[in-house]
Amino acid sequence: MNIIKLENVSIHFTLYDAAARSLIHTVGSRTVGPPPRTVGRKVVVTALDNVSFAIEEGERVALIGPNGSGKSTLLQVIAGIYTPNNGTVDVRGIVSPLFNSMLGINLDLTGLENIRDRAILFEIPRSQVSQHIAEMTEICGLGEYLDLPVRSYSTGMRARLAFALNLLLKPDVFLIDEWIGFVDYAFSQVAEQRMIDLANESRVIVMASHNEEILERVCTRGILLRAGRVEYDGDALEALRRYYRRSGRQGELTS
């Protein structure tokens, strides 16, 4: 059963000002992504170019490619953040995107109040709210800081809270754009295991990351992107090997 299906999806970003038009001359052939082009008096950057694939229930998919290849844009298309200029997107089930993780967090509320508000937003039964609050409190490890406004938190403390909040929802489709950052080593180990557990409970996971070790551990299928196009779609290890060869890297895989 297809949980995600994209057919001939393209995303174009249009820039209008004079500075944008000079981008063509500034970037030239040095761009890592698709080169910008002029259309009349506009500059158009193609982030995704005629992308098609289907992901079935149970698949763990790695999005692989250099910076500017379209990985983050593709995840945001699946999440419904971007609407394609061309093509169709069909996603079935609850989607949980683990990127822009501070989205929806009220900086003037305490961490605890944010947890309660998120539980209400996700329509968690009242009888289970206390249990979820206790679980989120344990995960983020912020202790009595949860009684303070989020505005007073450090970057790492905000990342801890945001990560815990994203675990409240048990999704069908779990989207990850890079691994969690801005946290200390001890919490990163906790976060890594929690994310793997959640990925295993989801019907589909799609992950973009430059952490090859994580991709090898979690994913079985790899989609290699280059300049907004699918260059390879198949076994995850083979996708990584092809990426390494194009990048001039050898012998990096553990499997």
Contacts in CASP RR format, 6 or more apart in sequence:
PFRMAT RR
TARGET T0000
AUTHOR 0000-0000-0000
METHOD contacts of the structure
MODEL  1
MNIIKLENVSIHFTLYDAAARSLIHTVGSRTVGPPPRTVGRKVVVTALDN
VSFAIEEGERVALIGPNGSGKSTLLQVIAGIYTPNNGTVDVRGIVSPLFN
SMLGINLDLTGLENIRDRAILFEIPRSQVSQHIAEMTEICGLGEYLDLPV
RSYSTGMRARLAFALNLLLKPDVFLIDEWIGFVDYAFSQVAEQRMIDLAN
ESRVIVMASHNEEILERVCTRGILLRAGRVEYDGDALEALRRYYRRSGRQ
GELTS
1 56 0 8 1.000
1 57 0 8 1.000
2 54 0 8 1.000
2 55 0 8 1.000
2 56 0 8 1.000
2 90 0 8 1.000
2 92 0 8 1.000
3 55 0 8 1.000
3 56 0 8 1.000
3 57 0 8 1.000
3 91 0 8 1.000
3 92 0 8 1.000
3 93 0 8 1.000
3 172 0 8 1.000
3 173 0 8 1.000
3 203 0 8 1.000
3 204 0 8 1.000
4 54 0 8 1.000
4 55 0 8 1.000
4 78 0 8 1.000
4 89 0 8 1.000
4 90 0 8 1.000
4 91 0 8 1.000
4 92 0 8 1.000
4 173 0 8 1.000
4 204 0 8 1.000
4 206 0 8 1.000
5 53 0 8 1.000
5 54 0 8 1.000
5 55 0 8 1.000
5 88 0 8 1.000
5 89 0 8 1.000
5 90 0 8 1.000
5 91 0 8 1.000
6 51 0 8 1.000
6 52 0 8 1.000
6 53 0 8 1.000
6 54 0 8 1.000
6 77 0 8 1.000
6 78 0 8 1.000
6 87 0 8 1.000
6 88 0 8 1.000
6 89 0 8 1.000
6 90 0 8 1.000
7 52 0 8 1.000
7 87 0 8 1.000
7 88 0 8 1.000
8 50 0 8 1.000
8 51 0 8 1.000
8 52 0 8 1.000
8 86 0 8 1.000
8 87 0 8 1.000
8 88 0 8 1.000
9 48 0 8 1.000
9 50 0 8 1.000
9 51 0 8 1.000
9 52 0 8 1.000
9 77 0 8 1.000
9 84 0 8 1.000
9 86 0 8 1.000
9 87 0 8 1.000
9 88 0 8 1.000
9 89 0 8 1.000
10 46 0 8 1.000
10 48 0 8 1.000
10 49 0 8 1.000
10 50 0 8 1.000
10 51 0 8 1.000
10 84 0 8 1.000
10 85 0 8 1.000
10 86 0 8 1.000
10 87 0 8 1.000
11 46 0 8 1.000
11 47 0 8 1.000
11 48 0 8 1.000
11 73 0 8 1.000
11 77 0 8 1.000
11 82 0 8 1.000
11 84 0 8 1.000
11 85 0 8 1.000
12 44 0 8 1.000
12 45 0 8 1.000
12 46 0 8 1.000
12 47 0 8 1.000
12 85 0 8 1.000
13 44 0 8 1.000
13 45 0 8 1.000
13 47 0 8 1.000
14 39 0 8 1.000
14 42 0 8 1.000
14 43 0 8 1.000
14 44 0 8 1.000
15 21 0 8 1.000
15 23 0 8 1.000
15 36 0 8 1.000
15 42 0 8 1.000
15 43 0 8 1.000
15 44 0 8 1.000
15 45 0 8 1.000
16 41 0 8 1.000
16 42 0 8 1.000
16 43 0 8 1.000
20 43 0 8 1.000
21 38 0 8 1.000
21 41 0 8 1.000
21 42 0 8 1.000
21 43 0 8 1.000
23 36 0 8 1.000
23 43 0 8 1.000
24 36 0 8 1.000
24 37 0 8 1.000
24 38 0 8 1.000
24 43 0 8 1.000
27 35 0 8 1.000
27 36 0 8 1.000
28 35 0 8 1.000
29 35 0 8 1.000
32 66 0 8 1.000
32 67 0 8 1.000
32 68 0 8 1.000
32 69 0 8 1.000
33 66 0 8 1.000
33 67 0 8 1.000
33 68 0 8 1.000
33 69 0 8 1.000
33 70 0 8 1.000
33 227 0 8 1.000
33 228 0 8 1.000
34 45 0 8 1.000
34 46 0 8 1.000
34 47 0 8 1.000
34 49 0 8 1.000
34 227 0 8 1.000
34 228 0 8 1.000
36 43 0 8 1.000
36 44 0 8 1.000
36 45 0 8 1.000
37 43 0 8 1.000
37 44 0 8 1.000
37 46 0 8 1.000
38 44 0 8 1.000
46 228 0 8 1.000
47 70 0 8 1.000
47 73 0 8 1.000
47 228 0 8 1.000
48 70 0 8 1.000
48 73 0 8 1.000
48 74 0 8 1.000
48 77 0 8 1.000
48 84 0 8 1.000
48 228 0 8 1.000
49 227 0 8 1.000
49 228 0 8 1.000
49 229 0 8 1.000
50 86 0 8 1.000
50 229 0 8 1.000
51 74 0 8 1.000
51 228 0 8 1.000
51 229 0 8 1.000
51 230 0 8 1.000
52 230 0 8 1.000
53 223 0 8 1.000
53 230 0 8 1.000
53 233 0 8 1.000
55 61 0 8 1.000
55 204 0 8 1.000
55 206 0 8 1.000
55 221 0 8 1.000
56 204 0 8 1.000
57 203 0 8 1.000
57 204 0 8 1.000
58 203 0 8 1.000
58 204 0 8 1.000
59 204 0 8 1.000
59 205 0 8 1.000
59 220 0 8 1.000
59 221 0 8 1.000
60 199 0 8 1.000
60 204 0 8 1.000
60 205 0 8 1.000
60 207 0 8 1.000
60 218 0 8 1.000
60 219 0 8 1.000
60 220 0 8 1.000
60 221 0 8 1.000
60 236 0 8 1.000
61 204 0 8 1.000
61 205 0 8 1.000
61 206 0 8 1.000
61 207 0 8 1.000
61 219 0 8 1.000
61 221 0 8 1.000
61 222 0 8 1.000
61 223 0 8 1.000
61 236 0 8 1.000
62 207 0 8 1.000
62 208 0 8 1.000
62 209 0 8 1.000
62 215 0 8 1.000
62 218 0 8 1.000
62 219 0 8 1.000
62 221 0 8 1.000
62 222 0 8 1.000
62 223 0 8 1.000
62 236 0 8 1.000
62 239 0 8 1.000
62 240 0 8 1.000
63 71 0 8 1.000
63 74 0 8 1.000
63 75 0 8 1.000
63 206 0 8 1.000
63 207 0 8 1.000
63 208 0 8 1.000
63 222 0 8 1.000
63 223 0 8 1.000
63 225 0 8 1.000
64 71 0 8 1.000
64 208 0 8 1.000
64 215 0 8 1.000
64 222 0 8 1.000
64 223 0 8 1.000
64 224 0 8 1.000
64 225 0 8 1.000
64 239 0 8 1.000
64 240 0 8 1.000
64 243 0 8 1.000
65 71 0 8 1.000
65 224 0 8 1.000
65 225 0 8 1.000
65 226 0 8 1.000
65 243 0 8 1.000
66 226 0 8 1.000
66 247 0 8 1.000
68 227 0 8 1.000
68 228 0 8 1.000
69 225 0 8 1.000
69 226 0 8 1.000
69 227 0 8 1.000
69 228 0 8 1.000
70 225 0 8 1.000
70 228 0 8 1.000
71 177 0 8 1.000
71 208 0 8 1.000
71 225 0 8 1.000
72 99 0 8 1.000
72 177 0 8 1.000
72 208 0 8 1.000
73 82 0 8 1.000
73 228 0 8 1.000
74 208 0 8 1.000
74 225 0 8 1.000
75 97 0 8 1.000
75 99 0 8 1.000
75 175 0 8 1.000
75 177 0 8 1.000
75 206 0 8 1.000
75 208 0 8 1.000
76 82 0 8 1.000
76 97 0 8 1.000
76 99 0 8 1.000
77 84 0 8 1.000
77 89 0 8 1.000
78 89 0 8 1.000
78 91 0 8 1.000
78 95 0 8 1.000
78 173 0 8 1.000
78 175 0 8 1.000
78 206 0 8 1.000
79 95 0 8 1.000
79 97 0 8 1.000
79 175 0 8 1.000
80 89 0 8 1.000
80 91 0 8 1.000
80 95 0 8 1.000
81 97 0 8 1.000
91 173 0 8 1.000
92 172 0 8 1.000
93 171 0 8 1.000
93 172 0 8 1.000
93 173 0 8 1.000
93 203 0 8 1.000
94 169 0 8 1.000
94 170 0 8 1.000
94 171 0 8 1.000
94 172 0 8 1.000
94 173 0 8 1.000
95 171 0 8 1.000
95 172 0 8 1.000
95 173 0 8 1.000
95 175 0 8 1.000
96 166 0 8 1.000
96 169 0 8 1.000
96 171 0 8 1.000
96 173 0 8 1.000
96 174 0 8 1.000
96 175 0 8 1.000
96 202 0 8 1.000
97 175 0 8 1.000
97 177 0 8 1.000
98 163 0 8 1.000
98 166 0 8 1.000
98 174 0 8 1.000
98 175 0 8 1.000
98 176 0 8 1.000
98 177 0 8 1.000
98 180 0 8 1.000
98 195 0 8 1.000
99 175 0 8 1.000
99 176 0 8 1.000
99 177 0 8 1.000
99 178 0 8 1.000
101 159 0 8 1.000
101 162 0 8 1.000
101 163 0 8 1.000
101 165 0 8 1.000
101 166 0 8 1.000
102 158 0 8 1.000
102 162 0 8 1.000
105 114 0 8 1.000
105 150 0 8 1.000
105 158 0 8 1.000
105 161 0 8 1.000
105 162 0 8 1.000
105 165 0 8 1.000
106 113 0 8 1.000
106 114 0 8 1.000
106 117 0 8 1.000
106 150 0 8 1.000
107 149 0 8 1.000
107 150 0 8 1.000
107 151 0 8 1.000
108 149 0 8 1.000
108 150 0 8 1.000
108 151 0 8 1.000
109 117 0 8 1.000
109 149 0 8 1.000
109 150 0 8 1.000
110 146 0 8 1.000
110 147 0 8 1.000
110 148 0 8 1.000
110 149 0 8 1.000
110 150 0 8 1.000
111 142 0 8 1.000
111 145 0 8 1.000
111 146 0 8 1.000
111 147 0 8 1.000
111 148 0 8 1.000
111 149 0 8 1.000
111 150 0 8 1.000
111 161 0 8 1.000
112 133 0 8 1.000
112 137 0 8 1.000
112 146 0 8 1.000
112 147 0 8 1.000
114 150 0 8 1.000
114 161 0 8 1.000
114 165 0 8 1.000
115 132 0 8 1.000
115 133 0 8 1.000
115 136 0 8 1.000
115 137 0 8 1.000
115 146 0 8 1.000
115 164 0 8 1.000
115 165 0 8 1.000
115 168 0 8 1.000
116 129 0 8 1.000
116 133 0 8 1.000
118 165 0 8 1.000
118 168 0 8 1.000
119 129 0 8 1.000
119 132 0 8 1.000
119 133 0 8 1.000
119 168 0 8 1.000
122 168 0 8 1.000
122 169 0 8 1.000
124 132 0 8 1.000
124 168 0 8 1.000
132 168 0 8 1.000
135 167 0 8 1.000
136 164 0 8 1.000
136 165 0 8 1.000
136 167 0 8 1.000
136 168 0 8 1.000
137 143 0 8 1.000
137 146 0 8 1.000
139 163 0 8 1.000
139 164 0 8 1.000
139 167 0 8 1.000
139 190 0 8 1.000
139 194 0 8 1.000
140 146 0 8 1.000
140 160 0 8 1.000
140 161 0 8 1.000
140 163 0 8 1.000
140 164 0 8 1.000
141 160 0 8 1.000
141 187 0 8 1.000
142 153 0 8 1.000
142 157 0 8 1.000
142 160 0 8 1.000
142 161 0 8 1.000
145 153 0 8 1.000
145 157 0 8 1.000
150 158 0 8 1.000
150 161 0 8 1.000
153 161 0 8 1.000
155 182 0 8 1.000
156 182 0 8 1.000
156 183 0 8 1.000
156 184 0 8 1.000
158 182 0 8 1.000
159 180 0 8 1.000
159 181 0 8 1.000
159 182 0 8 1.000
159 183 0 8 1.000
160 183 0 8 1.000
160 187 0 8 1.000
163 180 0 8 1.000
163 183 0 8 1.000
163 191 0 8 1.000
163 194 0 8 1.000
167 194 0 8 1.000
167 198 0 8 1.000
170 198 0 8 1.000
170 201 0 8 1.000
170 202 0 8 1.000
171 198 0 8 1.000
171 202 0 8 1.000
172 202 0 8 1.000
172 203 0 8 1.000
172 204 0 8 1.000
173 202 0 8 1.000
173 203 0 8 1.000
173 204 0 8 1.000
173 205 0 8 1.000
173 206 0 8 1.000
174 198 0 8 1.000
174 199 0 8 1.000
174 202 0 8 1.000
174 204 0 8 1.000
174 205 0 8 1.000
174 206 0 8 1.000
175 205 0 8 1.000
175 206 0 8 1.000
175 207 0 8 1.000
176 195 0 8 1.000
176 199 0 8 1.000
176 205 0 8 1.000
176 206 0 8 1.000
176 207 0 8 1.000
176 208 0 8 1.000
176 209 0 8 1.000
177 208 0 8 1.000
177 209 0 8 1.000
178 208 0 8 1.000
178 209 0 8 1.000
178 210 0 8 1.000
178 211 0 8 1.000
179 188 0 8 1.000
179 192 0 8 1.000
179 195 0 8 1.000
179 209 0 8 1.000
179 211 0 8 1.000
179 214 0 8 1.000
180 188 0 8 1.000
180 191 0 8 1.000
180 192 0 8 1.000
180 195 0 8 1.000
181 188 0 8 1.000
183 191 0 8 1.000
192 214 0 8 1.000
196 217 0 8 1.000
196 218 0 8 1.000
199 205 0 8 1.000
199 207 0 8 1.000
199 218 0 8 1.000
205 218 0 8 1.000
205 219 0 8 1.000
207 214 0 8 1.000
207 215 0 8 1.000
207 218 0 8 1.000
207 219 0 8 1.000
209 215 0 8 1.000
212 240 0 8 1.000
212 252 0 8 1.000
212 253 0 8 1.000
213 254 0 8 1.000
215 236 0 8 1.000
215 240 0 8 1.000
216 236 0 8 1.000
216 237 0 8 1.000
216 240 0 8 1.000
216 253 0 8 1.000
216 254 0 8 1.000
216 255 0 8 1.000
219 236 0 8 1.000
220 235 0 8 1.000
220 236 0 8 1.000
221 233 0 8 1.000
221 234 0 8 1.000
221 235 0 8 1.000
221 236 0 8 1.000
221 239 0 8 1.000
222 232 0 8 1.000
222 233 0 8 1.000
222 234 0 8 1.000
222 235 0 8 1.000
222 236 0 8 1.000
222 238 0 8 1.000
222 239 0 8 1.000
222 240 0 8 1.000
223 230 0 8 1.000
223 232 0 8 1.000
223 233 0 8 1.000
223 234 0 8 1.000
223 239 0 8 1.000
224 230 0 8 1.000
224 231 0 8 1.000
224 232 0 8 1.000
224 233 0 8 1.000
224 239 0 8 1.000
224 242 0 8 1.000
224 243 0 8 1.000
225 231 0 8 1.000
226 246 0 8 1.000
231 242 0 8 1.000
232 238 0 8 1.000
232 239 0 8 1.000
232 242 0 8 1.000
233 239 0 8 1.000
237 253 0 8 1.000
237 255 0 8 1.000
240 252 0 8 1.000
240 253 0 8 1.000
241 253 0 8 1.000
244 250 0 8 1.000
244 251 0 8 1.000
244 252 0 8 1.000
244 253 0 8 1.000
END
